[in-house]
Amino acid sequence: MAEEHWISRDNIRDTKWVTTDRGLAEGEARLKPDAFALTANNVTYATFGGPPMNYWNFFPAEDPAYGRVPVWGFATVAASNAERIEPGRRVYGYFPVSSDLIVQPVRVSKTGFSDGAAHRQELAPIYNAYLFTDTDPVYVADREPEQMLFRPLYMTGWMIVDSLMNADEPPETVIISSASSKTALATAHGLHRAGVKTIGLTSPGNVAFVEKSGLYSEVATYDEATSLSPGAPAAYVDFAGRPTLTAAIHTACGKALTRSMIIGMTDWEADRTPPADLPGPEPEFFFVPTYAAERAKSLGPDKLAAMTQEAMVSFYPVSRKFVTPEVVTGKEAIDAAWQASVDGEVSPDRGLICKL
C-alpha cells in the first residue's frame, strides 16, 4: 500500500492523500523515499505543471484532474525485480510526494540508473536519473539536508551563471529578484565566486536575511528597483515572475541592461501579462535541462560534472550559515507545509525536510 499526495491541477491549494496498491512487475524496483525537501521551487513545478513544462507528467495521478508534485530527496530500494538493483541501496533523485515510487531501471551503471517508464521518456532526461549515494561524488553523508534543499537548485544557479559568464559580453553587474529564494542564493554564490557584482532585490521583511547570507554586493527592496543605476553591461535574473517589476528594472537600467532572464515565479499569483513596449533586451525564458544538455555536449559530460561538483560541494557548508534544516514528519504536517509554501509563509531561513 502506498500513500500519495494529490494536488488539484486547477487549484494547487486543493490537496488530498490517496491510498493505492500496485504489485511489482518484472524489471521494476520499489523505492521508499527516506526524506525530501519542500521549497518554493516545488510550488513552481505545480504552477508550471502543464504544457510546455509538463511537470505533472513525471508522476501522473490516477485521476487526471489531479497531479503529484515532484520533489528532490533520498530513497532506499525496498524491493527489486530489476537486474543490478539491490534492496537496501540508497539513491538520490526525483520523487513524487509519496511513500513509494515504482521505477523501471535502465542504463544501470556503477553510478546509478534512469527510470525507463514509458511515460517519462519524452520528458527531460536530467529528471529521470537516480544516483547511488555510495558512488556519488557530490554526496556528503553529514550534509544530506543541504543536498535535498539546494542540490537541484544549485544546478539551476550554476547553469545561469555559466550562461551569463560565457556570453559574448559577460555582465559586470547582475540584478536578482526574489533574492531570498534558495535558487537565487545559489546563483548569487556562483556569481560571487566569479567576482561579479550582485544586487539582490527582496521584500522589506527579508532584507536582513539576504544581507546575512553575505552573497550579495548590495541589497535593495522592490520599491527601490526604480532607482537602480548599474553600469553596463548588466543582466537581470528574474525569479519573482512579476512583469511590473521587470518593467521597472528595464526602465531604470536603460541601455546598461544587456540581458534579461526569466527563471522562476515565486510570486506565482501575480498578473503575468507581459508589459508592452518593454525597453532593453527581450526577456528570455531559461530552461535549465535544455541548456544543461547543450553544455554536456560542448564540454563533455565528465568535465561538466567535475565543474558543477566542485562548486556544489563548496556551497553545502556556506548554506548552513543562513538556512536551518527543519524536519516535518507525517501526512498532516507535510500537507500543512505544502499549504504554507503555496501561501509564501515559510521564512527563508527555514529549510523544510519532509518524512512520511
PyMOL commands that set and color helices and strands:
alter all, ss='L'
color gray80, all
select helices_A, chain A and resi 40-47+55-57+118-120+125-128+141-165+182-193+204-213+222-227+243-256+288-299+301-319+331-342
alter helices_A, ss='H'
color red, helices_A
select strands_A, chain A and resi 2-8+15-20+29-38+66-67+70-80+90-96+101-103+105-106+112-115+129-132+173-176+197-202+218-221+234-238+257-262+284-285+324-329+350-355
alter strands_A, ss='S'
color yellow, strands_A
deselect
rebuild
show_as cartoon
